[in-house]
Amino acid sequence: MGNVAVRPATPADIPAVLSLLRELAAYEGKLDSVRIDESLLAEHAFSPRACIEVLLGVLDGSAVSYAIFFPHFGSYRGRPWLYLEDLYVQPGARGHGVGRAMMAHMASLTLERAWAGMLWSVLDWNQPAFAFYRGLGAGNTNGHVSMDLTGDALLRLAEVA
């Protein structure tokens, strides 16, 4: 299986995180959409205005996985949820327990912080991800469908305000 560890990323890990993030984007066919760079990651993860947390998954001393998450407030429960934005494990490291260790680490953080739970979205075509998450006991979010508002539609709506 190998030696698996999970730890918070540090500013020195920014190049490794960005490399892994680009691998995820390529896997999803979205590499052309990546706009994040070292300064943006540093600002959002490690500055006084940080709004995300980043974990690294390490297998036999090499960073092979990353996760980005942040609190998402749940108004009905009155407590935050851990919202998992990204979880990526390099293909060669899959099957060694890295993904499970990453999820277990975030589950422990969720409990330590007395948050309501964890949530995330999965691309509808990503059957290996569905199988992985269902194997952990995760289920579909009760009828919610992810939506976004960006680009020209966001600009048009902001003009109304």
C-alpha positions as CSV (number, residue, x, y, z in Angstrom):
1,M,0.0,0.0,0.0
2,G,2.8,2.5,0.7
3,N,3.2,5.1,3.4
4,V,0.3,7.6,3.2
5,A,0.2,10.9,5.0
6,V,-2.2,13.9,4.9
7,R,-1.0,17.4,5.9
8,P,-2.0,21.0,5.5
9,A,-0.2,22.6,2.5
10,T,2.2,25.5,3.2
11,P,3.2,28.4,1.0
12,A,6.3,26.3,-0.1
13,D,3.8,23.7,-1.5
14,I,2.2,26.2,-3.9
15,P,4.0,24.9,-7.0
16,A,3.0,21.2,-6.2
17,V,-0.6,22.2,-5.5
18,L,-0.8,24.1,-8.8
19,S,0.7,21.2,-10.7
20,L,-1.8,18.8,-9.2
21,L,-4.6,21.3,-9.9
22,R,-3.7,21.5,-13.6
23,E,-3.7,17.6,-13.7
24,L,-7.2,17.7,-12.4
25,A,-8.2,20.3,-14.9
26,A,-6.7,18.2,-17.7
27,Y,-8.6,15.1,-16.5
28,E,-11.8,17.1,-16.6
29,G,-11.1,18.6,-20.0
30,K,-10.9,22.1,-18.6
31,L,-7.2,22.9,-18.7
32,D,-8.0,26.0,-20.8
33,S,-10.2,27.3,-18.0
34,V,-7.4,27.4,-15.4
35,R,-6.6,31.0,-14.4
36,I,-5.2,30.5,-10.9
37,D,-1.5,31.2,-10.4
38,E,0.9,31.3,-7.5
39,S,-0.1,34.7,-6.3
40,L,-3.8,33.9,-6.4
41,L,-3.3,30.7,-4.6
42,A,-1.1,32.4,-2.0
43,E,-3.7,35.1,-1.5
44,H,-6.7,32.8,-1.1
45,A,-5.0,30.1,1.0
46,F,-2.2,31.7,3.0
47,S,-2.9,35.5,3.4
48,P,-4.8,37.2,6.2
49,R,-7.8,37.2,3.8
50,A,-7.5,33.4,3.2
51,C,-10.9,31.8,2.3
52,I,-9.8,28.3,1.5
53,E,-7.8,25.5,3.1
54,V,-5.5,23.2,1.2
55,L,-4.4,19.7,2.1
56,L,-1.7,17.6,0.5
57,G,-1.8,13.8,0.3
58,V,1.7,12.3,0.4
59,L,2.5,8.8,-0.7
60,D,6.0,7.5,0.1
61,G,7.2,11.1,0.5
62,S,5.8,12.5,-2.7
63,A,2.8,14.8,-3.0
64,V,0.3,12.9,-5.1
65,S,-3.0,14.5,-4.1
66,Y,-4.6,17.7,-3.0
67,A,-7.9,19.0,-1.6
68,I,-9.3,22.5,-1.5
69,F,-12.1,23.1,0.9
70,F,-13.9,25.9,2.8
71,P,-16.8,26.4,5.2
72,H,-20.2,26.7,3.6
73,F,-22.9,27.9,6.0
74,G,-26.0,25.8,6.3
75,S,-28.9,28.0,7.4
76,Y,-31.3,25.2,8.4
77,R,-28.8,23.6,10.8
78,G,-27.2,26.9,11.8
79,R,-23.7,25.5,11.3
80,P,-21.1,25.4,8.6
81,W,-20.5,22.4,6.3
82,L,-17.1,21.5,4.9
83,Y,-17.5,22.2,1.2
84,L,-15.0,20.2,-0.8
85,E,-14.1,22.1,-4.0
86,D,-11.4,19.8,-5.3
87,L,-10.1,16.4,-4.5
88,Y,-7.6,14.9,-6.9
89,V,-5.3,11.9,-6.6
90,Q,-2.8,11.2,-9.4
91,P,-3.8,8.1,-11.4
92,G,-0.6,6.2,-10.3
93,A,-1.4,6.8,-6.7
94,R,-5.0,5.6,-6.8
95,G,-5.8,2.4,-4.9
96,H,-3.2,3.1,-2.2
97,G,-5.6,4.7,0.3
98,V,-4.6,8.3,-0.4
99,G,-8.1,9.5,-1.4
100,R,-9.7,7.7,1.6
101,A,-7.0,9.2,3.9
102,M,-7.8,12.7,2.5
103,M,-11.5,12.2,3.1
104,A,-11.0,10.8,6.5
105,H,-8.8,13.8,7.5
106,M,-11.5,16.2,6.3
107,A,-14.2,14.2,8.2
108,S,-12.1,14.5,11.4
109,L,-11.8,18.3,10.8
110,T,-15.5,18.5,10.3
111,L,-16.2,16.8,13.6
112,E,-13.5,18.7,15.5
113,R,-15.0,22.0,14.3
114,A,-18.6,20.8,15.2
115,W,-19.7,21.4,11.6
116,A,-22.8,19.9,10.2
117,G,-21.2,17.6,7.6
118,M,-19.4,17.5,4.3
119,L,-20.7,18.3,0.8
120,W,-19.3,18.5,-2.7
121,S,-20.4,18.0,-6.3
122,V,-19.3,15.4,-8.8
123,L,-19.2,15.8,-12.6
124,D,-22.1,13.7,-14.0
125,W,-19.8,11.7,-16.2
126,N,-17.2,10.8,-13.5
127,Q,-18.3,7.3,-12.6
128,P,-15.0,6.4,-10.8
129,A,-15.6,9.4,-8.4
130,F,-19.2,8.4,-7.8
131,A,-18.1,4.8,-7.0
132,F,-15.3,6.1,-4.6
133,Y,-17.6,8.4,-2.7
134,R,-20.5,5.9,-2.5
135,G,-17.9,3.4,-1.1
136,L,-17.3,5.9,1.7
137,G,-21.0,6.0,2.5
138,A,-21.8,9.3,0.7
139,G,-25.2,9.8,-1.0
140,N,-26.7,12.3,-3.4
141,T,-27.7,15.7,-1.9
142,N,-31.4,15.7,-1.3
143,G,-32.6,16.9,-4.7
144,H,-30.2,19.9,-5.0
145,V,-28.7,20.6,-8.4
146,S,-25.5,22.7,-8.6
147,M,-25.8,25.9,-10.6
148,D,-23.4,28.8,-11.3
149,L,-23.6,32.3,-12.6
150,T,-20.5,33.7,-14.4
151,G,-19.3,35.8,-17.4
152,D,-21.8,37.9,-19.3
153,A,-24.8,36.7,-17.2
154,L,-23.1,37.8,-14.0
155,L,-22.2,41.2,-15.5
156,R,-25.7,41.7,-16.7
157,L,-27.2,40.9,-13.3
158,A,-24.7,43.1,-11.5
159,E,-25.8,46.0,-13.7
160,V,-29.3,45.8,-12.2
161,A,-28.1,46.3,-8.7
